[in-house]
Amino acid sequence: MGGEPQLESGRYQWFGWTVSPTAGGDVSRKRLVETHEYFHRQLDDVTAFGGLVTTFAALAEARPEGTWADVRDRLQAMSDLLHETFAVGMSLLTTQRQLVRIEGYPLYDRFVGIVLRLVGANVHPWVALAALRAAALACMQGPVLALVGSEALERFDPASLERSERPNHRLVTLLSSDFPDAVAAAHERARQTHGREAWWLGSEGVGLTPESMDGEAGARSQDLHQELFGAASSALQAAGASVISLNAHHGDLAALVRRARELVPEGLIRIGALVEAPDAELLHGGALDSQTIPLSAAPRRAAVLPYGSISGLSGEGPSRHGFVTLVRPDRLRDCYELQGAPLPQASAIACLRSTVFDGEERDSVLFVVVEDPNVLRDETVPIYVSLSSSAAAAAPELAAAWMRHADPSRLSVVMDTPATAALRRWCSAGRARFRTATRRVSVAGMDVWIIAGRVEDGARRSALVVMPTTEFGARWFEAASAEDAVLDAAVVVDADLFEQESAHLDVVLNHLLLEEHVVGMGSWRR
Amino acid sequence: MSEPEPLMRLSFDDAEELWAAWAPDSEDLLARAAFDRTLRWALGMEDEGLYFRPGGWIVDLPATVVRLACAAAILAAGFQFAGLDDVDRELVIATAGLVSAMNVRRVRLAAEDRLLVERMRDQSLTDLPVSSKQARRALPRRVRDRTTREQIHDALERLVAAGVADRAPGGEYIVRAAGREAWIRVSLGDPTA
């Protein structure tokens, strides 16, 4: 509505989420929105029921013509009440907000009410966090994977799940059980034990201090979570439900994913905690890797032309240059209204990319298909080569050919696939370091955070790695770099990196942010 | 070619009203979730996934679609009340198409009813609980003298049915301020009434 502030929104779809990078606005609200989506993913990533839903979601994505999407949606309908309650409560608590209705988001008032019924209105956020997480995990941690394991996936009918195994029913059971009393009792004990400690008392506007999750207080938080998970489990079991212990579903989930993969021989893509980082708890939820960030500056129209029919170069005078991208044709079809020559039949193609202007207006994006890197040998202007990581994965030989051809100082890899596990892999070998810096880039009414860097091992250095993200993702990367042993050892922040690489980054970021419709490490699905 | 069906507006607040009218004291979270989920789906408001959206929502759709969606949402909640969840969504919609005993039309107010509303609004007797007796006093003397409290009570009930007023505890009523009338009130009575 005109005149009203633009409020942020988000959308979670099993493997990741989409958030808008609109510039300005309330930073704390942006954090709330993205944290909300993050907790949806975390709940699916670490639980048995979540593993069940996301496996069927992966099948639905691989086989959209089948009935998998119906199974997925019915399973989601059995858990949506719990999912929203968890995401609303956890995002409020972890962004230092009170458990009260969220101004501007009336659809979620009911869920705030459910959280308050579950954990109580007057408990310390340190207790509320452990209680809400324990309750949600107990609701999602039924023996559902073992039940599915006994029948062919094609014949699995969600209706075969007893009501006591459905998360929404389990939440309702907990609300009418003695679980809220157990939380109140735990709060009272915690208050007596910790009530005078600085982390419990908090500070101005901060109820859940970072210190309350660190060291001794962090260990006690884990104990409390375990205790309340036990209380929630007991309450559910008393009502006839089964609860399995945390992580006890991993074997059954791995078996389910294996069976699902057998149904999709060409490859089932399921990016979840178990696949991304089986040995790294920190990476559960893949905060950085789950993002899809739609951009609004690029023209929707695009023209595809063969090399030689038109220049394909960008810029004027001293800034004249060529910008070659390695992209997947599928992505071009998804993102642009294509005109001109048909796209080659290939898993990835290289194109000189530029913007066509009509006066001051950005009219369309031009893709000049370049089949052989050698044809650019005679160009007299600098040629920048930028590979999208999904295209490099789809066509590794083509990517290698362009990487050999490119000037290393003008070669970049824009990550549109999960970056954290890749970075750990690159940095695990030898004494490799990731020299990096993060900057906010504001362009065309959008705020995008750019994590840029190079993996360096002695005299060897990688292409410039570019990771577009949000403030939430940048903060998560900063925290992960400190807390994950591999990243902690490898990541070296170089505050001057953007200045050192300024000419290169100017070119890459201008093309990226003004010619792409979607970025982010979860955007490879587009 | 036939004329296109006129559009009807349905909002988040209307859905809240619809639920409140149909299940005024219900705390059944599963039924409410079924109602919301089915309404959103039947109105075609959401694609796949879970959303975090600001504001409420407003849709402008052909009246038949709105009516069918409301009926489907209520049916889904009814199934849930009856202990039936995971009912096929298409089945709910198809069944809703057969349900014609639900009257979701605006209630027509008589001239006396509208006079009562106007007088109460003129005297700022809106958005606060009032008794039938207080409401009667708002009428002009000549009308008041020939109107019983029972007739005022009946008029207030019609205002509730029309979405102009709400019932309050203790047999009192709250008349809504101008412009805040509910769009829809459901009565499960005679559809021809």
Boltz contact constraints between the chains, C-beta under 6 A:
constraints:
  - contact:
      token1: [A, 7]
      token2: [B, 54]
      max_distance: 6.0
  - contact:
      token1: [A, 9]
      token2: [B, 53]
      max_distance: 6.0
  - contact:
      token1: [A, 10]
      token2: [B, 52]
      max_distance: 6.0
  - contact:
      token1: [A, 11]
      token2: [B, 49]
      max_distance: 6.0
  - contact:
      token1: [A, 11]
      token2: [B, 51]
      max_distance: 6.0
  - contact:
      token1: [A, 12]
      token2: [B, 49]
      max_distance: 6.0
  - contact:
      token1: [A, 12]
      token2: [B, 50]
      max_distance: 6.0
  - contact:
      token1: [A, 13]
      token2: [B, 48]
      max_distance: 6.0
  - contact:
      token1: [A, 13]
      token2: [B, 49]
      max_distance: 6.0
  - contact:
      token1: [A, 33]
      token2: [B, 52]
      max_distance: 6.0
  - contact:
      token1: [A, 36]
      token2: [B, 52]
      max_distance: 6.0
  - contact:
      token1: [A, 40]
      token2: [B, 50]
      max_distance: 6.0
  - contact:
      token1: [A, 74]
      token2: [B, 86]
      max_distance: 6.0
  - contact:
      token1: [A, 77]
      token2: [B, 37]
      max_distance: 6.0
  - contact:
      token1: [A, 81]
      token2: [B, 33]
      max_distance: 6.0
  - contact:
      token1: [A, 83]
      token2: [B, 50]
      max_distance: 6.0
  - contact:
      token1: [A, 104]
      token2: [B, 54]
      max_distance: 6.0
  - contact:
      token1: [A, 105]
      token2: [B, 54]
      max_distance: 6.0
  - contact:
      token1: [A, 106]
      token2: [B, 56]
      max_distance: 6.0
  - contact:
      token1: [A, 159]
      token2: [B, 86]
      max_distance: 6.0
  - contact:
      token1: [A, 168]
      token2: [B, 30]
      max_distance: 6.0
  - contact:
      token1: [A, 172]
      token2: [B, 29]
      max_distance: 6.0
  - contact:
      token1: [A, 172]
      token2: [B, 30]
      max_distance: 6.0
